[in-house]
Amino acid sequence: MAKMWAGRFKKDANAKLDSFNTSLPFDCRLYKQDIQGSLVHSKMLEKQGILSKKDVDLIQEGLHSILDQIESHEIEFTKAEDIHMFIEEKLTNEIGDAGKRLHTARSRNDQVALDIRLYVKEEIIEIQKFLFQILDSLCVAAKSHLKTYMPGYTHLQRAQPITFAHWCMAYANMFKRDIIRLQNTYSLMNECPLGCAALATTTYSIDREYTASRLDFLKPTDNSLDGVSDRDYCVELCSDLSLIMVHLSRMSEEIIQWCSLEFHFVELDDAFSTGSSIMPQKKNPDICELIRGKSGRAIGDLNTLLVMLKGLPLAYNKDMQEDKEAVFDCIDTVKECLDVFIPMFQTMKICKDNMMHACLHGFINATDLADYLTKKGLPFRDAYHIVGQIVGYGIENKKSLNELSLKEYKKFHASFEEDVYQYIDIETCVNNRKVYGGPSPESVSIQIQNIEDFIKQEACYE
């Protein structure tokens, strides 16, 4: 079939140009959005008296037929420059000249801008559903482990006692922010570009408010140049998704460490682990390692969009065809990772005894020992210095703070009494941290309730 732009040219397109220029192999996934936009556009043209009812009825019937054929795999995506021309050509073949009239008052520039917005809006909702699932899973785990004590780390060194529930809520708050970021992206992009045409709208008396409303947008875009050129929402989406992957990667890294015999804080279910081709004893956390690796893909997709856009003049440029593969890959990567990570986390065994054992070695209650002295009247810096000496003594004598005798304590300061052992008990150390946001069961219970309230407030999770 001749190119729709062939009237201007005296030569046929070179075969290499066709292959290089086409976007159909990847933008074919926008077929549903493209047909959805065309259905509304044709109805608007009829409403405005631009197309006859007869033509629009044929267009509507033809588009629904093509949609059914695509979804039943009766037709394949072949030999077209893009999904828009593929559907237009199929429509014209089915209904004749009425199909050629569909493109009245429209350009592929506002058509593709519409399609990608519709697609991104749908995917944001789907990704949010995954994130609400992981929030729910974290809350369930936290409720079961309010008194599962473990070391908190700084610089990957044992630092202070916390609980596994407190750890869960740290990630829950990260994923909560990811949901809010996606909501903000959705809100900013919820404007309809259809009617911007190539860049300067059209001389036809179209109704952009009608198309925006029928396509479930808040309003039409305010400027036609911006409407066809804007890909901010693609950048924002990939930025949001990159952060989701960073959070998943950080969580995966900790699980990878904790699966090792050096930690043995958790054990992955056999169904979500792999083995070695040569070492029979191995049980590998491949899911977490792949997520950690795939986070780089999402970040790369974000970088692709930023670099692609940074030097583009207004309005549409063919460079912008490159937005789709980056957006599609980023979305697919995040959904795939969330889909496998959630059940892996839900079935993960928590090794409470090993976590508690780690708490008892490493002097993670040293700050509490210093606080004990300050509450006896010593300045904190003096107490800090004394406890530092005690820790050094404990290391030399291979004793934890709990194992030192009261006589040994009194060598360093007379204020130590028998009550010091209760004060530096791991459970006491955690329970005393009742400050809002802290690791005590009371505080973490509030954190869980805050996340559960957030889940209940979001309609898309229902």
C-alpha positions as CSV (number, residue, x, y, z in Angstrom):
1,M,0.0,0.0,0.0
2,A,1.2,3.5,-0.8
3,K,2.4,5.6,2.1
4,M,-0.2,8.1,3.3
5,W,2.4,10.8,2.7
6,A,3.4,9.5,-0.8
7,G,1.8,12.5,-2.6
8,R,4.8,14.7,-1.8
9,F,7.4,12.2,-3.0
10,K,8.5,11.0,-6.4
11,K,10.3,7.9,-5.2
12,D,9.2,5.0,-3.0
13,A,10.8,4.7,0.4
14,N,13.9,2.6,0.5
15,A,13.4,-0.8,2.2
16,K,16.0,0.1,4.8
17,L,14.1,3.3,5.7
18,D,10.9,1.3,6.2
19,S,12.6,-1.1,8.6
20,F,14.5,1.7,10.5
21,N,11.5,4.0,10.6
22,T,8.7,1.7,11.8
23,S,7.6,1.7,15.4
24,L,5.0,-1.0,14.9
25,P,7.0,-3.8,16.5
26,F,6.8,-2.1,19.9
27,D,4.0,0.5,19.7
28,C,1.5,-2.3,18.6
29,R,0.8,-2.7,22.3
30,L,-1.1,0.6,22.1
31,Y,-3.7,-0.8,19.8
32,K,-6.5,-0.7,22.4
33,Q,-5.7,3.0,23.4
34,D,-5.5,3.9,19.7
35,I,-8.9,2.4,19.0
36,Q,-10.4,4.0,22.1
37,G,-9.2,7.4,21.0
38,S,-10.5,6.9,17.5
39,L,-13.9,5.9,18.8
40,V,-14.3,9.0,20.8
41,H,-12.8,11.3,18.1
42,S,-15.2,10.0,15.5
43,K,-18.2,10.6,17.8
44,M,-17.0,14.1,18.5
45,L,-16.7,14.7,14.7
46,E,-20.3,13.5,14.3
47,K,-21.5,15.7,17.2
48,Q,-19.9,18.7,15.6
49,G,-21.4,18.0,12.2
50,I,-18.0,17.4,10.7
51,L,-18.8,13.7,9.8
52,S,-22.1,12.2,8.9
53,K,-23.8,9.7,11.2
54,K,-23.6,7.1,8.4
55,D,-19.8,7.5,8.2
56,V,-19.4,7.4,11.9
57,D,-21.5,4.3,12.4
58,L,-19.3,2.6,9.8
59,I,-16.2,3.8,11.6
60,Q,-17.5,2.6,15.0
61,E,-18.5,-0.8,13.7
62,G,-15.2,-1.2,11.9
63,L,-13.0,-0.2,14.8
64,H,-14.8,-2.6,17.1
65,S,-14.4,-5.3,14.6
66,I,-10.6,-4.6,14.3
67,L,-10.3,-4.7,18.1
68,D,-12.0,-8.1,18.3
69,Q,-9.8,-9.4,15.5
70,I,-6.6,-8.2,17.2
71,E,-7.6,-9.7,20.6
72,S,-8.6,-13.0,19.0
73,H,-5.3,-13.1,17.1
74,E,-7.1,-13.2,13.7
75,I,-4.8,-10.4,12.4
76,E,-1.1,-9.8,12.9
77,F,0.8,-6.5,13.2
78,T,2.6,-6.4,9.9
79,K,3.7,-3.8,7.2
80,A,2.8,-0.5,8.7
81,E,4.8,2.5,9.9
82,D,3.1,2.5,13.3
83,I,0.1,1.3,15.1
84,H,-1.9,4.4,14.0
85,M,-1.4,3.7,10.3
86,F,-1.9,0.0,10.8
87,I,-5.4,0.5,12.3
88,E,-6.3,3.2,9.8
89,E,-5.3,1.0,6.8
90,K,-7.2,-2.0,8.3
91,L,-10.3,0.2,8.8
92,T,-10.2,1.6,5.3
93,N,-9.9,-1.9,3.9
94,E,-13.0,-2.9,5.8
95,I,-15.3,0.1,5.4
96,G,-13.9,2.0,2.4
97,D,-13.8,5.9,2.2
98,A,-15.4,6.4,5.6
99,G,-12.2,5.0,7.1
100,K,-10.2,7.7,5.3
101,R,-12.3,10.4,6.9
102,L,-11.5,9.3,10.5
103,H,-8.3,11.3,10.5
104,T,-10.1,14.6,9.9
105,A,-9.0,17.3,12.4
106,R,-6.3,15.0,13.9
107,S,-2.6,14.3,13.5
108,R,-0.5,11.3,14.4
109,N,1.2,13.8,16.8
110,D,-1.8,14.3,19.0
111,Q,-2.9,10.7,18.4
112,V,0.3,9.2,19.8
113,A,0.4,11.7,22.6
114,L,-3.1,10.5,23.5
115,D,-2.3,6.8,23.3
116,I,0.7,6.9,25.5
117,R,-1.1,9.0,28.1
118,L,-4.0,6.6,28.2
119,Y,-1.6,3.7,28.4
120,V,0.5,5.3,31.3
121,K,-2.7,6.1,33.2
122,E,-3.8,2.5,33.1
123,E,-0.4,1.2,34.1
124,I,-0.1,3.6,37.0
125,I,-3.2,2.1,38.5
126,E,-1.9,-1.5,38.0
127,I,1.5,-0.7,39.6
128,Q,-0.2,0.9,42.5
129,K,-2.2,-2.3,43.1
130,F,1.0,-4.2,43.4
131,L,2.4,-1.6,45.8
132,F,-0.7,-1.8,48.0
133,Q,-0.2,-5.6,48.1
134,I,3.4,-5.2,49.3
135,L,2.2,-2.7,51.9
136,D,-0.4,-5.1,53.1
137,S,2.2,-7.9,53.3
138,L,4.6,-5.7,55.3
139,C,1.8,-4.9,57.8
140,V,1.0,-8.5,58.2
141,A,4.6,-9.4,58.9
142,A,5.1,-6.5,61.2
143,K,2.1,-7.5,63.3
144,S,3.6,-10.9,63.8
145,H,7.0,-9.7,64.8
146,L,6.5,-6.7,67.1
147,K,8.7,-8.5,69.6
148,T,11.2,-10.2,67.2
149,Y,14.4,-8.4,68.2
150,M,17.2,-7.8,65.8
151,P,20.2,-5.5,65.4
152,G,19.7,-2.3,63.5
153,Y,22.8,-1.4,61.4
154,T,24.8,1.6,60.4
155,H,27.8,1.3,58.0
156,L,26.7,-2.4,58.0
157,Q,27.9,-2.6,61.6
158,R,25.6,-3.7,64.4
159,A,24.4,-0.4,66.0
160,Q,21.2,-0.5,68.1
161,P,18.4,-3.0,68.8
162,I,15.2,-2.8,66.8
163,T,12.5,-5.3,65.8
164,F,11.8,-7.0,62.5
165,A,8.5,-5.1,62.6
166,H,10.3,-1.8,62.8
167,W,12.4,-2.8,59.7
168,C,9.2,-3.8,57.8
169,M,7.6,-0.4,58.5
170,A,10.7,1.4,57.2
171,Y,10.1,-0.2,53.8
172,A,6.4,0.3,54.1
173,N,6.9,4.0,54.3
174,M,9.2,4.0,51.2
175,F,6.5,2.2,49.2
176,K,3.8,4.5,50.6
177,R,5.8,7.4,49.1
178,D,6.1,5.6,45.8
179,I,2.3,5.3,45.7
180,I,2.0,9.0,46.4
181,R,4.5,9.9,43.7
182,L,2.6,7.8,41.2
183,Q,-0.6,9.6,42.2
184,N,1.1,13.0,41.6
185,T,2.3,11.9,38.2
186,Y,-1.2,10.7,37.3
187,S,-2.7,14.0,38.5
188,L,-0.2,16.2,36.5
189,M,-0.6,14.2,33.3
190,N,-4.4,13.9,33.5
191,E,-5.0,16.3,30.5
192,C,-6.1,15.3,27.0
193,P,-3.9,16.3,24.0
194,L,-6.4,15.2,21.4
195,G,-7.3,18.2,19.3
196,C,-3.8,19.7,19.3
197,A,-3.4,18.1,15.9
198,A,0.2,18.4,14.5
199,L,1.0,21.4,16.7
200,A,-1.4,24.2,16.0
201,T,-4.9,22.6,16.5
202,T,-7.2,22.7,13.5
203,T,-9.6,25.0,11.5
204,Y,-12.5,22.6,12.2
205,S,-14.8,23.5,15.0
206,I,-14.0,20.6,17.3
207,D,-15.0,20.1,20.9
208,R,-11.9,19.2,22.9
209,E,-13.8,19.3,26.2
210,Y,-16.0,16.5,24.9
211,T,-13.2,14.2,23.9
212,A,-11.3,14.9,27.2
213,S,-14.4,14.0,29.2
214,R,-15.2,10.9,27.2
215,L,-11.7,9.7,27.5
216,D,-11.7,10.3,31.3
217,F,-9.3,13.2,31.4
218,L,-9.7,16.1,33.8
219,K,-9.5,18.7,30.9
220,P,-7.8,19.3,27.6
221,T,-4.2,20.4,27.5
222,D,-3.9,24.2,27.6
223,N,-1.4,24.7,24.8
224,S,-1.2,22.7,21.5
225,L,2.6,23.0,21.1
226,D,3.0,21.6,24.6
227,G,0.3,19.0,24.1
228,V,2.1,17.2,21.3
229,S,5.6,17.8,22.7
230,D,5.2,17.0,26.4
231,R,6.7,13.8,27.6
232,D,7.3,15.1,31.2
233,Y,4.9,12.4,32.5
234,C,7.0,9.7,30.8
235,V,10.1,11.0,32.6
236,E,8.2,11.4,35.9
237,L,6.8,7.8,35.6
238,C,10.2,6.3,35.0
239,S,11.6,8.4,37.8
240,D,8.9,7.0,40.1
241,L,9.5,3.5,38.9
242,S,13.2,3.8,39.3
243,L,12.7,4.7,42.9
244,I,10.4,1.7,43.3
245,M,13.2,-0.4,41.9
246,V,15.8,1.2,44.2
247,H,13.6,0.4,47.2
248,L,13.1,-3.1,46.0
249,S,16.8,-3.4,45.4
250,R,17.8,-2.2,48.9
251,M,15.3,-4.6,50.4
252,S,16.6,-7.4,48.2
253,E,20.2,-6.6,49.2
254,E,19.3,-7.0,52.9
255,I,17.5,-10.3,52.3
256,I,20.5,-11.6,50.3
257,Q,22.7,-10.8,53.2
258,W,20.3,-12.3,55.7
259,C,20.0,-15.5,53.7
260,S,23.7,-16.2,54.2
261,L,25.0,-18.5,56.9
262,E,26.9,-15.5,58.3
263,F,23.6,-13.9,59.2
264,H,20.9,-16.6,58.8
265,F,18.2,-14.1,59.8
266,V,15.8,-15.4,57.2
267,E,15.3,-18.4,55.0
268,L,13.5,-18.2,51.6
269,D,10.9,-20.8,50.7
270,D,12.2,-23.5,48.4
271,A,9.6,-22.4,45.8
272,F,11.4,-19.0,45.5
273,S,15.0,-20.2,45.6
274,T,17.4,-21.8,43.2
275,G,20.3,-24.2,43.5
276,S,23.7,-24.7,41.9
277,S,24.7,-26.8,39.0
278,I,27.8,-28.1,40.9
279,M,27.4,-27.4,44.6
280,P,24.5,-29.6,46.0
281,Q,24.3,-27.6,49.3
282,K,23.5,-24.2,47.7
283,K,20.2,-22.4,48.1
284,N,20.5,-19.1,46.3
285,P,18.3,-15.9,46.5
286,D,18.2,-15.4,42.7
287,I,15.0,-13.4,42.8
288,C,16.5,-10.8,45.0
289,E,19.7,-10.7,43.0
290,L,17.8,-10.3,39.7
291,I,15.8,-7.5,41.2
292,R,19.0,-5.8,42.4
293,G,20.3,-6.1,38.8
294,K,17.1,-5.1,37.1
295,S,17.0,-1.8,39.0
296,G,19.8,-0.7,36.7
297,R,17.4,-1.2,33.7
298,A,14.8,1.1,35.2
299,I,17.4,3.8,35.9
300,G,18.7,3.3,32.3
301,D,15.2,3.8,30.9
302,L,14.9,7.0,32.9
303,N,18.2,8.2,31.5
304,T,17.2,7.3,28.0
305,L,14.2,9.6,28.2
306,L,16.1,12.5,29.8
307,V,18.8,12.4,27.1
308,M,16.3,12.0,24.3
309,L,14.3,15.0,25.3
310,K,17.1,17.4,26.5
311,G,17.9,18.9,23.0
312,L,14.5,18.7,21.2
313,P,13.0,21.9,19.8
314,L,9.2,22.2,19.7
315,A,7.1,20.6,18.5
316,Y,7.1,16.8,17.6
317,N,10.3,15.2,16.5
318,K,10.9,11.6,15.4
319,D,13.3,11.2,18.4
320,M,10.2,11.0,20.6
321,Q,9.4,7.6,19.1
322,E,12.1,6.4,21.4
323,D,10.0,7.2,24.5
324,K,7.9,4.1,24.1
325,E,10.5,1.3,24.4
326,A,11.9,3.0,27.5
327,V,8.5,3.4,29.1
328,F,7.3,-0.1,28.2
329,D,10.5,-1.7,29.5
330,C,10.4,0.2,32.7
331,I,6.8,-0.6,33.4
332,D,7.3,-4.3,32.5
333,T,10.4,-4.6,34.7
334,V,8.7,-3.1,37.7
335,K,5.6,-5.2,37.4
336,E,7.5,-8.4,36.8
337,C,9.7,-7.7,39.9
338,L,6.8,-6.8,42.2
339,D,4.8,-9.9,41.0
340,V,7.5,-12.3,42.1
341,F,8.9,-10.4,45.1
342,I,5.6,-10.2,47.0
343,P,4.9,-13.9,47.3
344,M,8.7,-14.5,48.0
345,F,8.5,-12.1,50.9
346,Q,5.2,-13.5,52.2
347,T,6.6,-17.1,52.4
348,M,10.0,-16.0,53.8
349,K,10.8,-17.6,57.2
350,I,12.1,-15.3,60.0
351,C,14.8,-16.9,62.2
352,K,14.0,-15.2,65.5
353,D,16.6,-16.9,67.6
354,N,19.4,-16.0,65.2
355,M,18.3,-12.4,65.2
356,M,18.2,-12.3,69.0
357,H,21.6,-14.0,69.2
358,A,23.0,-11.2,67.0
359,C,21.6,-8.7,69.4
360,L,23.5,-10.2,72.3
361,H,26.9,-9.8,70.6
362,G,28.2,-6.6,69.2
363,F,27.5,-4.2,72.1
364,I,24.3,-2.8,70.5
365,N,23.0,-1.8,73.9
366,A,26.1,0.5,74.5
367,T,24.1,3.7,73.9
368,D,21.5,2.5,76.5
369,L,24.3,1.9,79.0
370,A,25.5,5.5,78.4
371,D,21.9,6.7,78.9
372,Y,21.8,4.7,82.2
373,L,24.7,6.8,83.5
374,T,23.3,10.1,82.3
375,K,20.1,9.3,84.2
376,K,22.3,8.9,87.2
377,G,23.5,12.5,86.7
378,L,26.6,12.2,84.5
379,P,27.0,14.4,81.4
380,F,26.4,12.4,78.3
381,R,29.9,12.9,76.9
382,D,31.4,11.6,80.2
383,A,29.1,8.6,80.1
384,Y,30.0,8.0,76.5
385,H,33.7,7.9,77.3
386,I,33.2,5.5,80.2
387,V,31.0,3.2,78.2
388,G,33.7,3.2,75.4
389,Q,36.2,2.0,78.0
390,I,33.8,-0.7,79.1
391,V,33.2,-1.9,75.6
392,G,37.0,-2.1,75.0
393,Y,37.3,-4.1,78.3
394,G,34.5,-6.4,77.1
395,I,36.2,-7.0,73.8
396,E,39.5,-7.9,75.5
397,N,37.8,-10.2,77.9
398,K,35.3,-11.7,75.3
399,K,32.3,-10.6,77.4
400,S,29.1,-8.9,76.3
401,L,27.8,-6.0,78.4
402,N,25.2,-8.4,79.9
403,E,27.9,-10.8,80.9
404,L,30.1,-8.3,82.9
405,S,29.7,-8.6,86.7
406,L,28.6,-5.6,88.8
407,K,32.1,-5.6,90.4
408,E,33.6,-5.1,86.9
409,Y,31.1,-2.3,86.2
410,K,32.0,-0.5,89.4
411,K,35.7,-0.5,88.3
412,F,34.6,2.1,85.7
413,H,32.1,4.1,87.8
414,A,30.5,3.9,91.2
415,S,27.0,4.8,89.9
416,F,26.5,1.3,88.5
417,E,24.0,-0.8,90.5
418,E,22.1,-4.1,90.1
419,D,19.4,-2.4,88.0
420,V,21.9,-1.9,85.1
421,Y,21.2,-5.4,83.9
422,Q,17.5,-4.7,83.5
423,Y,18.3,-1.4,81.8
424,I,20.5,-2.9,79.1
425,D,18.3,-6.0,78.5
426,I,17.6,-6.0,74.8
427,E,13.8,-6.1,75.2
428,T,14.0,-3.2,77.6
429,C,16.2,-1.2,75.2
430,V,13.6,-1.6,72.5
431,N,10.6,-1.0,74.7
432,N,12.0,2.2,76.2
433,R,12.2,3.7,72.7
434,K,8.6,4.9,72.7
435,V,9.3,8.0,70.8
436,Y,7.0,8.5,67.8
437,G,8.5,6.5,64.9
438,G,10.7,4.4,67.1
439,P,11.0,0.6,67.4
440,S,9.0,-0.1,70.6
441,P,5.9,-2.3,70.0
442,E,3.7,0.7,71.0
443,S,5.3,3.0,68.4
444,V,5.4,0.4,65.6
445,S,1.8,-0.5,66.2
446,I,1.0,3.2,65.5
447,Q,3.1,3.0,62.3
448,I,1.2,-0.1,61.2
449,Q,-2.1,1.6,61.8
450,N,-1.0,4.6,59.8
451,I,-0.1,2.4,56.8
452,E,-3.4,0.4,57.1
453,D,-5.3,3.7,57.2
454,F,-3.5,4.8,54.1
455,I,-4.5,1.6,52.3
456,K,-8.1,1.9,53.3
457,Q,-8.3,5.5,52.0
458,E,-7.2,4.5,48.4
459,A,-10.1,3.4,46.2
460,C,-7.9,1.8,43.6
461,Y,-7.0,-0.9,46.1
462,E,-10.5,-2.1,46.5
